[in-house]
Amino acid sequence: MKLGQDLLYLSNADIEACGIGVSDVDRAIEAMFAAKAAGTAMMKPKVTIHPPDGAWFLATSAALGAPPFAGVKWVGVAENSERGLPHIAGLIVLNDVTTGMPVAAMDARWVTAKRTAAITAVAARRLARADSASIGFIACGTQAHAHLAALGPHFPLTRLRAYSRRLSTAQAFAEHARDAGLDAEAVEDPRAAVEGMDIVITSTPAVPPPDRFLDAGWLGPGAFAGIVDMGLPWVIESLTVVDKIFTDDVAQAASEGLPAEKPYDGEVADLVAGNSPGRENAKQRTALLFAGVGVADIAVAALIYEQAINKGIGHVLPL
């Protein structure tokens, strides 16, 4: 490839062929948050477009000093279950920071799933109890699978409860978890996937907008909630029972209008840099209210690009 002359295109299959593991993504996200805390990772809040009777469209942009890449992710979000299409789909364009030249375009599905779960894992290592053994999932799609894979290496998980709008989806996820050695059960009441769980992950689809059916009062003492769905299914007033709530970016959270009834206790970057103590005792209820940071997409996309170049994966297109 020649800078300024060629562009590398990577399909979802190409990205999977790169063989990047959970720990690789974890390290990239940890390094990104350290850079964010140091002021060497830059991003802007999302731009959102919602045409009447159409999908939601989101654009995020960010730049990193190391690895030296900038980029944008363009995503469409729609209720596609009846069409047999993904709920979330998009593309990432990656640019060289020094010259500004585009170097790659890639499918966004793998990156979106893995970077989201890695953000939760980085936060959970500071906010969840180290002995957390039970985990509950509200929604059992792509993010549930990605989060189970990301959190499993860090916690002694033995028990899982799964709730989804379609019981069959929860049952399939529970079967997957049992194959991984967990005591896993699909439940028909969402409270059963929250109450008594050490870790709770909620990733309810934003389209169509869900009812607010989750009560933070169901969280037991010492629980950690990874609220991946921007808090959409949670009763806003109930979040006041959570002792500490962090987000991945305060400006992004404000632009999204996330349901915080009290000030955030900090960002994930503060936890990584040691500027915030995170969990301080075994009884605290803690949460990550996920806003979605574009700089995480670029950190993982850069990792993929470098691996693809090293392995000769992808399709080189002329600019």
Secondary structure, DSSP 8 states (H G I E B T S, - for coil): --TTTEEEEE-HHHHHHT---HHHHHHHHHHHHHHHHHT-EEEEEEEEE--TTS-EEEEEEEEESSS-EEEEEEEEE---TTTT--SEEEEEEEEETTT--EEEEEESHHHHHHHHHHHHHHHHHHHS-TT--EEEEES-SHHHHHHHHHHTTTS---EEEEE-SSHHHHHHHHHHHHHTT-EEEE-SSGGGGTTT-SEEEE---SSS-----B-GGGS-TT-EEEETTTTTTB-GGGGGG-SEEEES-HHHHHHHT---SS---EEHHHHHHTSS----STT--EEEE----HHHHHHHHHHHHHHHHHHT-SEEEE-
